[in-house]
């Protein structure tokens, strides 16, 4: 358990950096109309392909792992 307490902060830092990069690298197709509740493109449906799909799944996985590591940190802190 002592090893986990040493590694966990570094794992959280790495996960958070990867998560932020994965989110920032995703293409944003929402303009000002989308930000205000309207739609600039009408009923345009966008399918993720290739690297964009990889970034989408990477952000989901990193978000889940980061949440789990945060819960683990809380549990370790409560016991210690």
PyMOL commands that set and color helices and strands:
alter all, ss='L'
color gray80, all
select helices_A, chain A and resi 2-24+32-35+51-79
alter helices_A, ss='H'
color red, helices_A
deselect
rebuild
show_as cartoon
